[in-house]
Amino acid sequence: MLYIIGLGLGDERDITLRGLEAVRKCDKVYMEAYTSLLSFGLSSDGLSTLEELYGRPIILADREKVEEQADDLLAESGGSNVAFLVVGDPFGATTHSDLVVRAKKLGVEIKVIHNASVMNAIGVCGLQLYRYGETVSIPFFTETWRPDSFYEKIQRNRVLGLHTLCLLDIRVKEPSLESLCRGKKQYEEPRYMTINIAIEQLLEVEKMRGESAYNEDTTCVGFARLGSEDQMVVAGPMREILMVDFGAPLHCLAIVGKTHPVEEEMLEFYALKREDQLKDKGTA
């Protein structure tokens, strides 16, 4: 049996009881660390904290293991119970759907245990989930690669009055271009896109395209460390959100479409002026 278990968004305590029971009866436990990371997973003791609570040694599964050596993982599941731990919900990324497809083709039995995901946790700001359009990914720009395919998707959403969730780039164990050219992999330092970089890139694309899909006065919502004790949610125009220090990763961004009065009322609680007031109270 291969168990694919969602861990939620915050820390090791967010696993469900069903998920914990499954982990404890598995012979091998892998933790995916490519499409996302638990907030505590960024620290040096993250994995040991997991192992202590779950009562099992955990093998970190990087991008290579998940995407290029999946058949090895599935072969192990053929003769024993294997757990594959996923931050958020198992189907929050296409990588995991691919794993399920491969398993079914090989006749490996699959059990999925769901959990909270960024896709529903963004509801905390008050924007109604069924009023979101297509989700987009914002990749890091380079000197020679500045993709803007997300622009049309945002534009379509806004024409329909829908909100847009922007998932921001995470680069973990990515081989450098130079090392690939030399034929010997060397990995770049991990990088996590901030809301500030995302907005800079969004405004750069708008300036280049000039089709008024959005502008620096467009209302958006910045989210940092969703599901954690110190999560941060701030709403306001792009030009103001650009100046906010959201702190440690992970970040994501919502571009606001047409709003209902109740949505507007909720957003007021996270407006920049209100956030500043809360900070002032916390330091008083």
Beta strands, then each sheet from edge to edge (+ up, - down):
strand 1: 2-6
strand 2: 28-32
strand 3: 59-61
strand 4: 82-86
strand 5: 110-113
strand 6: 136-138
strand 7: 164-168
strand 8: 170-171
strand 9: 191-192
strand 10: 219-224
strand 11: 232-237
strand 12: 251-255
sheet 1: 3+ 2+ 4+ 1+ 5+
sheet 2: 6+ 7+ 12- 10+ 11-
sheet 3: 8+ 9-
end
